[in-house]
Amino acid sequence: MGFGTGRLRSTRIRLRAAAAAALAVSVLASAGCGSESSGAEDKTADLTKLDTGNYATKPTDPTTPDPAARARVIEALRLGNIMPLASEIDPELTTNTDVPHVFLKKNSFSGYLNVDHFDEDTPGFLSGFATAAQSPAEAGRRSLDDAIMIFDSDTAATNAAAALARTGFDLKDEERAEVVPVQSNTYPGAQMLWNPKKQNLASWYPTGRFVIVTLIHNSENSYLQSYWNVPPEPAPIALADKAIEVTADRLKTFQATAPDKLAGLPLDPDGILRLTLARPDGDRTANAFNGTLDRHGALHKRDDPAKSRALFEQTGVDLVGFGAGELIRTRDTAAAQTYFDTAFVDKFQHRIDSPPGLPNARCVKYHGPRKSEFPFNCYVTFGRYVAAVWSQQLQDVYQRVSAQYAILANDK
């Protein structure tokens, strides 16, 4: 999602099966109350006139029906906060693609990898975080998926890397003969497979309790080879090695939680989830999940991370809460207004009426070429916070932004 606008991404969701996504999405429910003040109320809003539907209107302390799964989600989000952006591995990979996400169960790399034996291949797997990006078409379109998986022991991670490599790509039997193992130039422990016909390289590198999973795809070379009989390019081992290097270096700053201590991880240590509109039960809105990412982690969820990084730094964004939308915490009220005035600019978004009682909300309807875009988006500020919500239905997006505003206004 670029700058907080909602988008239904491609169904080729990376490193995610539907069950895992549903679990990661539903694991954090809410109830209770909290403390941090949101700032001075905007007097132009009339709370008594807000239509909030069945959404909560007061701050609520997050709880969960499944503490074990919740803890695994939180640990994976912690990984997201230290995980490199693809552009930090290769500066030409400037556009983030698909939805970076937590995964807890059977997953696949956009259908490239065989996950039929995932559970058998990964005993001791706890959770993971994945991100992906691609280069612009004029630079020769290629993509990089990068993920970190956490296991309960070093041995489990090492065994899983070897097992996942043996299972390999998701291919027909007659295509498997084309896949060849290749050797890293730098990391002898990395398990690498190369499919020259499809121009895919997959790598599994165990390091401590982690497995760094990398998938590189060169769609331009694949196209040239398929349609023009251009000889296949050599395996992009150097890029895979670079991904391992940068990701492993970031892992040095990460203190993994002992498996028996996971349940003790605080659900909302920074107090932003209690102010974030929670997703209703059964909600499957794309691009949304329940959890918190810091300034760096939230960049994984921006189409243009370089532009977003500059805005984050300018306005002092330190945390983003995710639920039935996004709640961005900036430096102060003035910074929130700057973010509000800068971030949500798109020539394909056309202003529509604000919801009743909330004239300071900015609502838009999308008219443009992206078929996956949510038709309705609304944004609003309160104190140091900026909220963004999206929906397929106008009434629902109105209710979401009104309820999110009410939560902030009711944080006394």
Buried (B, 14 or more C-beta within 10 A) or exposed (E): BBBBBBBBBEEEBBBBBEEBBBBBBBBBBBEEEBEBEBBEBBEEBEBEEBBBBEBBBBBBBBBBEBBEBBBBBBBBBBBBBBBBBBBBBBEBBBBBBBBBBBBBBBBBBBEBBBBEEBEEBBEBBBBBBBBBBBBEEEEEBBBBBBBBBBBBEBEBBBBBBBBBBEBBBBBEEEEEEBBEEBEBEEBEEBBBBBBBEBBBBBBBBBBBBBBBBBBBBBBBBBEBBEEEEEEBBEBBBEBBBBBBBBBBEBBEEBEBBEBEEBEEBEBBEBBBBBBBBBBBEEBEBBBBBBBBBBBBBBBBBBBBBEBBBEBBEBBBBBBBBBBBBBBBBBBEBEBBBBBBEBBBEBEEBEEBEBBEBBEBBBBBBBEEEEEEBBBBBBBBBBBBBBBBBBBEEBEBBBBBBBBBBBBBBBBE
